[in-house]
Amino acid sequence: MTYKELSSQIFNKKSYLCVGLDTDPHKLPPHLLKEPDPVFAFNQAIIDATADLAVAYKPNIAFYEAQGPRGWESLQRTLEYIPADCFTIADAKRGDIGNTSSLYARTFFDPDAAGLNFDSVTVAPYMGRDSVLPFLDYAGKWVILLALTSNSGSADFQRQRILTDSAREQELFEMVIKTAQTWAGPDKLMFVVGATQADELSRIRELAPDSFLLVPGVGAQGGSLAEVSRRGLTAAGGLLVNASRSILYASGGTDFADRARAEAQLLQTEMAEYLDAGVLAIK
Ligand SMILES: O=C(O)c1cc(=O)[nH]c(=O)n1[C@@H]1O[C@H](COP(=O)(O)O)[C@@H](O)[C@H]1O
């Protein structure tokens, strides 16, 4: 999906909601356990219930890999079931020396070589340029680079102050954002910024005015959609705000899909208000 197509989806659906498919086999409603692939049955119902409200889906790969080969099959079925008008994110947080990253990229981007056909993958920047470039080699595919994450441990490295070449102080995540933009433009590169870090979003917008930001951390982690939207929205939309547990596990019973829809609807209704208000009005 191109930058322009993603932006159009946001304004067509009046939504920048990404539904996180962090599907935990131990949290499935009991009535699904008799299905041949309970994880897929759950995801299918969630996707059916939310596809008109969401512009993206983000399966977190850990939840599938932890199930062994069965989990990978559930992941593949899920990916194939996601409607074509939705952007897909493999939340894998990969990155390694170049030849290894090439194989990770093939895993998520190359269905002709036994891989999956995601639109994007999350990548950790710690190993630097040559660990990221192999993911950027795929036409039409995106890298979503971790910049300032939602967890408390983000302070350990990402918030550390370092000196720039001109001896000015900056935080490490700022350097990541600046340097990575010399590797690829906003048509192929997004950044992850946690919703719990909304205070930093204005500064991040100055550093990356046109980039899409994947913003997880509303819902279960307590980030504010209003704050994120006020500081992060751009004329192209520019945001994908993810919620996982608050949608998936709104109910553990037979009404789980209806309750998931209701949670997604609350977020989408709020997003539509912010989009209708106009980006400049929100600023
Ligand atoms: O890359 C991510 O998606 C991510 C980055 C980050 O900084 N914080 C974060 O929570 N995530 C992911 O976003 C999802 C958040 O899930 P909930 O807290 O249940 O909405 C999980 O899949 C996390 O792995």
The ligand as a Tripos MOL2 file, in Angstrom:
@<TRIPOS>MOLECULE
LIG
   24    25     1     0     0
SMALL
NO_CHARGES

@<TRIPOS>ATOM
      1 O1          5.9630   -1.9370   18.0760 O.co2     1 LIG1
      2 C1          4.9170   -2.0020   18.7250 C.2       1 LIG1
      3 O2          3.8590   -2.2710   18.1900 O.co2     1 LIG1
      4 C2          4.9600   -1.5910   20.1450 C.ar      1 LIG1
      5 C3          5.8700   -0.6000   20.4680 C.ar      1 LIG1
      6 C4          5.7810    0.0210   21.7230 C.ar      1 LIG1
      7 O3          6.5090    0.9430   22.0180 O.2       1 LIG1
      8 N1          4.8430   -0.4100   22.6060 N.ar      1 LIG1
      9 C5          3.9590   -1.4110   22.3150 C.ar      1 LIG1
     10 O4          3.1070   -1.7090   23.1580 O.2       1 LIG1
     11 N2          4.0390   -2.0570   21.1010 N.ar      1 LIG1
     12 C6          3.1380   -3.1770   20.7830 C.3       1 LIG1
     13 O5          1.8050   -2.6810   20.6930 O.3       1 LIG1
     14 C7          0.8870   -3.6030   21.2910 C.3       1 LIG1
     15 C8          0.2050   -2.9380   22.4550 C.3       1 LIG1
     16 O6         -0.8060   -3.7540   22.9680 O.3       1 LIG1
     17 P1         -1.9170   -3.2380   24.0160 P.3       1 LIG1
     18 O7         -1.1820   -2.5760   25.1210 O.co2     1 LIG1
     19 O8         -2.6110   -4.4980   24.4240 O.co2     1 LIG1
     20 O9         -2.8120   -2.2960   23.2680 O.co2     1 LIG1
     21 C9          1.7140   -4.8320   21.6300 C.3       1 LIG1
     22 O10         1.6940   -5.7150   20.5280 O.3       1 LIG1
     23 C10         3.1250   -4.2980   21.8060 C.3       1 LIG1
     24 O11         4.1060   -5.2500   21.4920 O.3       1 LIG1
@<TRIPOS>BOND
     1     1     2 2
     2     2     3 1
     3     2     4 1
     4     4     5 ar
     5     4    11 ar
     6     5     6 ar
     7     6     7 2
     8     6     8 ar
     9     8     9 ar
    10     9    10 2
    11     9    11 ar
    12    11    12 1
    13    12    13 1
    14    12    23 1
    15    13    14 1
    16    14    15 1
    17    14    21 1
    18    15    16 1
    19    16    17 1
    20    17    18 2
    21    17    19 1
    22    17    20 1
    23    21    22 1
    24    21    23 1
    25    23    24 1
@<TRIPOS>SUBSTRUCTURE
     1 LIG1         1 GROUP 0 **** ****
